[in-house]
Amino acid sequence: LVVVGNAVTKHNPEVVKTQNMGFYFCSMPQAINRFIADNKKRIIIAGTHGKTTTSSIVSWILYKAGLDPSFIIGGILKNFSSNYRLGNGEFIVIEGDEYDTAFFDKGAKFLHYNPYRAVLTSVEFDHADIFKDIDHVRQVFDVFLSGISGKNTLFAFDGDSNVDGLVHGKQCRVEKYGKDTGSLWRLGSVSIELPWTIFEVLKQGITFGIFKTRLMGEHNLLNALSAIAIADSLMIQVDIISEALETFEGIKRRQEVRGHKRDITVIDDFAHHPTAVKETIRAVKPFYPDGRLVAVFEPRTNSSMRKVFQNVYPLSFDQADLICIRKPPLLEKIPSLDRFSSKKFVDDLSNRGKDAHYFPDTESIIDFLVKEARPGDVILIMSNGGFDNIHERLLKAL
């Protein structure tokens, strides 16, 4: 049996050889469903944003509760130093990706799983290389939600109109979470006591618990809220949930502090969608009140290298004090008429009164920051790629 990843084309020589020799082959989601998730209760975390963090929190809570979970997640959990675990317990947590499955299966990956519990964090336009528009995205999520049986439960974010429209009339049980007073699960009071965020969770308007986490930002509190709701539905006690959140170490490349030099902090984050960029900047800034937030952004995804977000990105950097924008490194892969312009982006930021700078390569960003960064600054580097190892190179050069 050969398992074929979704980045592999039908012209790949190993794929051609596999087919010519008559070997059985399948996609990774098919393999997960058949060989790993078989006979387990699947907890699927779906949505445009927050999948990795939410999946990771749920997995850690289940582990701390002694439920010996399995999980397959798109990021490295620091508590496990891994993105997967094969446990003997009845639950498996899977990050449910809406991206296509394989060259021979253009359906979304998450359509291969039958959820026992599911979360829908958000629905926005993304993956411009495979989705035509937001209606196309909604259609895929609608199929996913329609596949959740009536006896199972969906936890749906209450602050997204696309989510609201999609969950209406579905056969499964729906529990809303967020900030709406009408939702079953709601964030209450929130305070920051560095390095902690302390937050109240309300269930049916009554305090369910007070929790403590090192995660930064309201969007991460909402991720934690959905994980708490799932845990409660599985009869996990509040004190266990609380201990799990307090000991959750986070995920590599999600608000990950890479180091300190000259009282300057360098943080790595996977943010690339305009909403994720905005929320990440907003989340990090209050935790570094004594200096500037320096945002360094590399447009690298199939969506961010296209002009579909050209006029949206400038709105995401309002809380940054100094902004460095790199030329997209793989721009030649995008049709010329569809290409994102980093230079126009910087001009638009400047017109909004921001201190923004364009750079043709990573080396010039490092040279600039070595001269411009000052003690107390936090340098937030955002890209879905390795960014030419800018984090370590910058720390070495500072």
C-alpha positions as CSV (number, residue, x, y, z in Angstrom):
1,L,0.0,0.0,0.0
2,V,1.3,3.5,-1.0
3,V,0.0,6.6,0.8
4,V,0.0,9.6,-1.5
5,G,0.3,13.1,0.0
6,N,-1.8,16.0,-1.4
7,A,1.3,17.9,-2.6
8,V,2.2,15.0,-4.9
9,T,1.2,15.3,-8.5
10,K,0.1,12.5,-10.8
11,H,3.3,13.0,-12.8
12,N,5.5,12.2,-9.7
13,P,7.8,9.3,-10.8
14,E,6.9,7.3,-7.7
15,V,3.2,7.7,-8.3
16,V,3.7,6.6,-11.9
17,K,5.7,3.6,-10.8
18,T,3.0,2.7,-8.2
19,Q,0.3,2.8,-10.8
20,N,2.3,0.9,-13.4
21,M,3.1,-1.9,-10.9
22,G,-0.6,-2.1,-9.8
23,F,0.1,-1.3,-6.2
24,Y,-2.8,-0.2,-4.0
25,F,-2.6,3.5,-3.1
26,C,-4.7,5.9,-1.0
27,S,-4.6,9.4,0.4
28,M,-3.4,10.3,3.9
29,P,-6.9,11.1,5.2
30,Q,-8.1,7.7,3.9
31,A,-5.1,6.0,5.6
32,I,-5.9,7.9,8.9
33,N,-9.5,7.0,8.7
34,R,-8.9,3.3,7.9
35,F,-5.8,2.4,9.9
36,I,-5.6,4.9,12.8
37,A,-9.0,6.3,13.6
38,D,-10.9,3.1,13.0
39,N,-13.0,2.2,16.0
40,K,-12.2,5.5,17.8
41,K,-14.4,8.4,18.5
42,R,-13.2,11.2,16.3
43,I,-12.9,14.8,17.5
44,I,-12.5,17.0,14.5
45,I,-11.4,20.6,14.7
46,A,-12.3,22.6,11.6
47,G,-12.4,26.2,10.5
48,T,-10.2,28.8,8.7
49,H,-8.4,29.8,11.8
50,G,-7.4,28.2,15.1
51,K,-7.4,24.6,14.1
52,T,-4.0,23.7,15.3
53,T,-4.2,25.5,18.6
54,T,-7.6,24.2,19.4
55,S,-6.7,20.6,18.5
56,S,-3.6,20.8,20.6
57,I,-5.5,22.1,23.7
58,V,-8.1,19.4,23.4
59,S,-5.4,16.7,23.0
60,W,-3.6,17.9,26.1
61,I,-6.7,18.1,28.2
62,L,-7.6,14.5,27.2
63,Y,-4.1,13.4,28.1
64,K,-4.1,15.1,31.5
65,A,-7.5,13.5,32.1
66,G,-5.9,10.1,31.7
67,L,-7.9,9.2,28.6
68,D,-4.7,8.2,26.6
69,P,-5.8,10.0,23.3
70,S,-4.4,9.7,19.8
71,F,-4.0,12.9,17.8
72,I,-2.8,14.1,14.4
73,I,-2.3,17.8,14.2
74,G,-0.6,20.3,11.8
75,G,1.9,21.6,14.3
76,I,4.4,20.4,16.9
77,L,2.9,20.3,20.4
78,K,5.6,21.4,22.9
79,N,4.1,19.2,25.6
80,F,4.8,16.1,23.4
81,S,7.5,17.4,21.0
82,S,5.4,15.8,18.3
83,N,2.4,16.5,16.0
84,Y,1.0,13.0,16.5
85,R,0.4,10.4,19.1
86,L,-1.0,6.9,19.0
87,G,-2.8,6.2,22.3
88,N,-4.9,3.3,23.5
89,G,-7.8,5.4,24.5
90,E,-11.2,5.7,22.7
91,F,-10.6,9.3,21.4
92,I,-8.6,10.6,18.5
93,V,-8.3,14.4,17.9
94,I,-7.7,15.3,14.2
95,E,-7.1,18.8,12.8
96,G,-9.8,18.9,10.0
97,D,-8.3,20.6,7.0
98,E,-10.6,22.0,4.2
99,Y,-7.7,21.7,1.7
100,D,-8.1,19.1,-1.0
101,T,-7.1,15.5,-0.3
102,A,-4.9,14.3,-3.2
103,F,-4.5,14.6,-7.0
104,F,-7.1,11.8,-7.4
105,D,-9.5,13.2,-4.7
106,K,-10.2,16.9,-4.9
107,G,-12.6,16.8,-1.9
108,A,-11.6,18.3,1.4
109,K,-9.6,16.2,3.8
110,F,-12.1,16.6,6.6
111,L,-14.8,14.9,4.6
112,H,-13.1,11.5,5.3
113,Y,-13.9,11.6,9.0
114,N,-17.1,10.9,10.8
115,P,-17.0,13.3,13.8
116,Y,-18.2,12.4,17.3
117,R,-17.4,15.9,18.4
118,A,-16.6,18.8,16.1
119,V,-15.6,22.4,16.3
120,L,-16.2,25.1,13.7
121,T,-14.0,28.1,14.6
122,S,-14.5,30.3,11.6
123,V,-15.2,30.4,7.9
124,E,-13.4,32.9,5.6
125,F,-12.0,32.9,2.1
126,D,-8.6,31.3,1.9
127,H,-6.7,28.8,-0.3
128,A,-7.2,30.9,-3.5
129,D,-5.5,28.2,-5.5
130,I,-8.4,25.8,-5.0
131,F,-11.4,27.8,-4.0
132,K,-13.1,30.3,-6.4
133,D,-14.7,32.5,-3.8
134,I,-16.3,32.4,-0.3
135,D,-19.4,30.6,-1.6
136,H,-17.2,27.8,-2.8
137,V,-15.6,27.7,0.7
138,R,-19.0,27.6,2.4
139,Q,-20.1,24.7,0.2
140,V,-17.3,22.6,1.4
141,F,-17.9,23.3,5.0
142,D,-21.6,22.7,4.5
143,V,-20.9,19.2,3.3
144,F,-18.7,18.6,6.3
145,L,-21.4,19.8,8.8
146,S,-24.1,17.8,7.0
147,G,-22.1,14.7,7.7
148,I,-22.3,15.1,11.5
149,S,-25.0,12.7,12.7
150,G,-27.9,13.8,14.9
151,K,-26.5,12.0,18.0
152,N,-23.2,13.9,17.9
153,T,-22.3,17.5,18.8
154,L,-20.9,20.5,17.0
155,F,-19.4,23.4,18.9
156,A,-19.8,26.5,16.7
157,F,-18.3,30.0,17.2
158,D,-21.0,32.7,17.6
159,G,-19.0,35.6,16.1
160,D,-18.9,34.6,12.5
161,S,-21.9,35.1,10.1
162,N,-20.7,32.4,7.8
163,V,-20.6,29.9,10.7
164,D,-24.1,31.0,11.8
165,G,-25.5,30.5,8.3
166,L,-23.9,27.1,7.9
167,V,-25.0,25.5,11.2
168,H,-28.6,26.6,10.9
169,G,-30.9,23.6,10.4
170,K,-28.2,20.9,10.8
171,Q,-29.2,17.5,12.2
172,C,-26.5,17.4,14.9
173,R,-26.7,19.0,18.3
174,V,-25.2,22.5,18.1
175,E,-23.6,24.3,21.1
176,K,-22.6,27.9,20.5
177,Y,-19.5,29.4,22.1
178,G,-18.0,32.9,22.1
179,K,-19.0,36.3,23.5
180,D,-22.7,36.4,22.6
181,T,-24.9,36.5,25.7
182,G,-27.3,34.0,24.1
183,S,-24.5,31.4,23.6
184,L,-24.3,28.3,25.9
185,W,-20.5,28.9,26.4
186,R,-19.2,32.4,26.8
187,L,-16.1,34.3,27.8
188,G,-16.5,36.3,30.9
189,S,-14.0,38.6,32.6
190,V,-10.4,38.6,31.3
191,S,-7.2,40.0,32.9
192,I,-3.5,39.9,32.1
193,E,-1.0,39.2,34.9
194,L,2.2,38.7,32.9
195,P,2.9,36.1,31.6
196,W,-0.5,34.8,32.3
197,T,-4.0,35.5,30.9
198,I,-6.7,34.8,33.5
199,F,-10.2,34.3,32.1
200,E,-13.7,33.4,33.3
201,V,-15.9,30.9,31.4
202,L,-19.6,31.0,31.7
203,K,-22.0,28.1,30.9
204,Q,-25.6,29.1,30.5
205,G,-24.7,32.5,32.1
206,I,-23.3,31.0,35.3
207,T,-19.5,30.8,36.1
208,F,-18.2,27.4,35.0
209,G,-14.6,28.1,36.0
210,I,-11.7,30.6,36.2
211,F,-8.8,29.5,34.0
212,K,-5.2,30.5,33.5
213,T,-3.1,30.2,30.4
214,R,0.1,31.5,28.8
215,L,-1.6,31.8,25.4
216,M,-1.9,35.4,24.2
217,G,-4.9,37.1,22.7
218,E,-8.7,36.8,22.7
219,H,-8.6,34.5,19.6
220,N,-6.7,32.0,21.7
221,L,-9.1,32.3,24.6
222,L,-11.9,31.5,22.2
223,N,-9.9,28.5,21.0
224,A,-9.5,27.4,24.7
225,L,-13.2,28.0,25.3
226,S,-14.2,25.6,22.6
227,A,-11.7,23.0,24.0
228,I,-13.3,23.5,27.5
229,A,-16.7,22.9,26.0
230,I,-15.6,19.7,24.4
231,A,-13.9,18.5,27.6
232,D,-17.1,19.2,29.6
233,S,-19.2,17.2,27.1
234,L,-16.8,14.3,27.7
235,M,-17.4,14.6,31.5
236,I,-13.9,15.8,32.3
237,Q,-13.8,17.7,35.6
238,V,-13.1,21.4,35.9
239,D,-10.0,21.0,38.0
240,I,-8.4,18.7,35.4
241,I,-9.3,21.2,32.6
242,S,-7.8,24.0,34.6
243,E,-4.6,22.2,35.3
244,A,-4.3,21.2,31.6
245,L,-4.7,24.8,30.5
246,E,-2.1,26.1,33.0
247,T,0.4,23.5,31.9
248,F,-0.2,23.7,28.2
249,E,3.1,24.8,26.7
250,G,1.8,25.8,23.3
251,I,2.8,24.9,19.7
252,K,5.9,25.5,17.7
253,R,5.5,28.4,15.3
254,R,2.5,29.8,17.1
255,Q,3.5,32.8,19.1
256,E,6.8,31.0,19.8
257,V,9.5,33.0,21.5
258,R,12.7,32.1,19.6
259,G,15.0,34.1,21.8
260,H,16.2,37.3,23.4
261,K,19.1,39.5,22.6
262,R,20.0,43.0,23.9
263,D,16.6,43.0,25.6
264,I,14.9,42.5,22.2
265,T,12.5,39.5,21.9
266,V,12.1,37.6,18.7
267,I,8.8,35.7,18.2
268,D,7.9,33.3,15.4
269,D,4.3,32.9,14.2
270,F,2.6,31.0,11.4
271,A,0.1,33.8,10.7
272,H,-0.5,34.5,7.0
273,H,-4.2,35.1,6.4
274,P,-5.1,38.9,7.0
275,T,-7.3,38.0,10.0
276,A,-4.7,35.8,11.6
277,V,-2.1,38.5,11.1
278,K,-4.3,41.2,12.7
279,E,-5.3,39.0,15.7
280,T,-1.7,37.8,16.3
281,I,-0.4,41.4,16.4
282,R,-3.3,42.4,18.7
283,A,-2.6,39.4,20.9
284,V,1.1,39.9,21.4
285,K,1.3,43.7,21.9
286,P,-0.2,43.9,25.5
287,F,2.4,41.4,26.7
288,Y,5.3,43.7,25.7
289,P,4.1,47.1,26.9
290,D,7.6,48.7,27.3
291,G,8.7,48.6,23.7
292,R,7.6,48.7,20.1
293,L,6.0,45.9,18.2
294,V,8.0,45.3,15.0
295,A,6.0,43.2,12.5
296,V,7.9,41.3,9.9
297,F,5.8,39.7,7.3
298,E,6.5,37.3,4.4
299,P,3.6,36.8,1.9
300,R,4.3,33.2,0.9
301,T,1.0,31.2,0.7
302,N,-0.9,30.6,-2.5
303,S,-3.4,33.1,-1.3
304,S,-1.1,35.8,0.1
305,M,1.0,35.9,-3.1
306,R,-2.2,36.7,-5.0
307,K,-3.8,40.1,-5.1
308,V,-7.0,38.8,-3.7
309,F,-6.0,40.2,-0.3
310,Q,-4.1,43.2,-1.7
311,N,-6.5,45.8,-0.2
312,V,-7.1,43.8,3.0
313,Y,-3.6,43.3,4.4
314,P,-3.0,47.0,5.2
315,L,-5.9,46.9,7.6
316,S,-4.2,44.1,9.6
317,F,-1.2,46.1,10.8
318,D,-2.8,49.0,12.6
319,Q,-1.3,48.0,16.0
320,A,2.2,47.5,14.7
321,D,4.7,50.3,15.4
322,L,7.3,49.3,12.7
323,I,6.5,47.1,9.7
324,C,8.9,45.2,7.4
325,I,7.4,43.5,4.3
326,R,9.4,41.1,2.2
327,K,8.9,40.5,-1.5
328,P,7.1,37.2,-2.0
329,P,9.8,34.6,-2.5
330,L,7.9,32.4,-5.0
331,L,6.1,35.0,-6.9
332,E,7.0,33.6,-10.3
333,K,4.6,30.7,-9.6
334,I,1.7,33.0,-9.7
335,P,0.2,34.3,-13.0
336,S,1.5,37.9,-13.6
337,L,-2.0,39.5,-13.6
338,D,-2.8,37.8,-10.2
339,R,0.3,38.7,-8.3
340,F,0.4,40.4,-5.0
341,S,2.6,43.6,-4.8
342,S,4.6,44.1,-1.6
343,K,5.6,47.5,-2.8
344,K,2.0,48.6,-3.2
345,F,1.3,47.1,0.2
346,V,4.0,49.2,1.8
347,D,2.7,52.3,0.0
348,D,-0.8,51.6,1.3
349,L,0.5,51.2,4.8
350,S,2.5,54.4,4.6
351,N,-0.7,56.2,3.4
352,R,-2.3,54.9,6.6
353,G,0.4,56.6,8.6
354,K,2.4,53.5,9.4
355,D,6.2,53.2,9.5
356,A,6.5,50.6,6.8
357,H,9.4,49.4,4.7
358,Y,9.8,47.1,1.6
359,F,12.6,44.6,1.3
360,P,13.6,42.5,-1.7
361,D,15.2,39.7,0.4
362,T,15.7,38.4,4.0
363,E,19.3,39.6,4.3
364,S,18.2,43.2,3.9
365,I,15.5,42.8,6.6
366,I,18.1,41.5,9.0
367,D,20.5,44.4,8.3
368,F,17.7,46.9,8.8
369,L,16.6,45.4,12.1
370,V,20.1,45.2,13.5
371,K,20.3,49.0,13.1
372,E,16.7,49.9,14.0
373,A,15.7,47.6,16.8
374,R,16.1,48.9,20.3
375,P,15.9,47.4,23.8
376,G,12.3,46.6,24.8
377,D,11.2,45.9,21.3
378,V,9.4,42.7,20.3
379,I,10.0,41.5,16.7
380,L,7.1,39.4,15.5
381,I,8.0,37.4,12.4
382,M,5.0,36.0,10.5
383,S,5.2,33.5,7.7
384,N,4.0,30.0,6.9
385,G,7.5,29.0,5.7
386,G,11.0,28.9,7.1
387,F,11.7,32.6,6.0
388,D,15.3,31.7,5.3
389,N,15.9,31.0,9.0
390,I,15.5,34.7,9.7
391,H,14.9,34.1,13.4
392,E,18.2,32.5,14.3
393,R,20.1,34.7,11.9
394,L,18.6,37.8,13.4
395,L,19.3,36.7,16.9
396,K,22.9,36.0,16.0
397,A,23.3,39.4,14.3
398,L,21.7,41.5,17.0
